[in-house]
C-alpha cells in the first residue's frame, strides 16, 4: 500500500459518519477503477489505527531495490584505501572492503559485486603472467590430455601414490626482501581496468638470477590419498646424482612408510632432463620400484605442487618469517608449514587434476582458465 493509498483511506475515514465498512466499500471502488486487488477489512483497520504505516518513520520492510550510490561511494573509497595499504602484498577482497567500510550486514556481497561492476567497472582482474608455448608443445599437451582425461577423478586421488616436484624458495633476509617476495605472489587485484598501472596494483617483474637473496632448493612429494607431504628434501644442488639418491634414499622409504611394501609405486613428475629424466634418475627409479608418469612440456597447471601447494607453503612461511632469516632458519619454517598443511585442502587440490586435464583437452592444448 502506497502513501497515496493511506492518505485516501484517512480522508475517507474523516468523513462524518464514516465506518470501516463504508471506508472499505469506497476504497474497493477506487481500487477497482485502478485495476488493483481489493483490501481486507482487517488491513484497513490496521492502517486507520496506525499499526501498519507511520508517516514519521522510514519504511524498512522488504528487500532494498538496489545498492544506493552512497553505499557504492563508501565501498569505492575504502577499496582504494586498502589497495594502497596492501601494496600488492596480499589480496584485497569484497568481504574485507565491506568490513572496513562498515557495510557488513547492511548490504550483501551478492548485491555489491554487480553494483560496483556496473557503476565503477570494478571486478577481479588478474595480474597476467602466462607461459609462451610452441606449436609442438601445444600439440603434445593436447595429445596427452586426450589420453589422461579418460581416467576418473578417483584415479588422481587414490591410484597415484605421489606427486613430486622441485621448488626454489628465496630467503627473506630483510623486511624489504620479504615485502618484495609477497608482492610477487599476488595474482590479481580488486580494481578497474584503468587502475592496472597504479603503483598499488603493479606486480614487480621477476628479476633474472633472483632478487638478491640466498635460496633453498626443495624436492617434495605429496600423497593425494593421505592429503599430506610425505617427503621433504633440501638439496645443496640439483643434478642427476642428486635425483638418483632422492629416489633411492628418500622417496622410496617415504612411499613404503605411507603405503607399505608394494611391487611398484606410481608417481607423477615433470620432464626435467637434469634430474628426473636423466639416465641416473631413471636408474634410481628402477632401483626404487618407482614408475613415473611424465607431464607434457610446460604444463605446471597439471602439477598440484605447482598450481597451489608451493604457493600456500610460501605464503604461510612468509607470514611467519622473522625480520631477519637465514637459510637454515627459513628452511625449517618451510618444512614445518609443509608438514602442517590441512589434509582436506591437499586432497581437494590433487582431485582438481581431472578438471584441469579436461580443460586442456577442451582448449586443444592451448591456455586454460586455470593458467
Secondary structure, DSSP 8 states (H G I E B T S, - for coil): --HHHHHHHHHHHTSTT--HHHHHHHHHHHHHHTT-----HHHHHHHHHTSS--TTS----S--SS--HHHHHHHHHHHHHHHHHHTTSS---HHHHHHHHT-TTTS-HHHHHHHHHHHH--EEEE--------HHHHHHHHHHHHHHTTS-HHIIIII--EEEEEEEEE---SHHHHHHHHHHH--EEEE-GGGGGSGGG------TT-SSS-EEEEEEEEETTTTEEEEEEEESS-SHHHHHHIIIIIIHHHHHHHH-S-S-EEEEE---TTTTTSHHHHHHHHHTTEEEEE--TT-GGG-HIIIIIHHHHHHHHHHH--SS--HHHHHHHHHHHHHT--HHHHHHHHHTHHHHHHHHHHTTTS--TT-
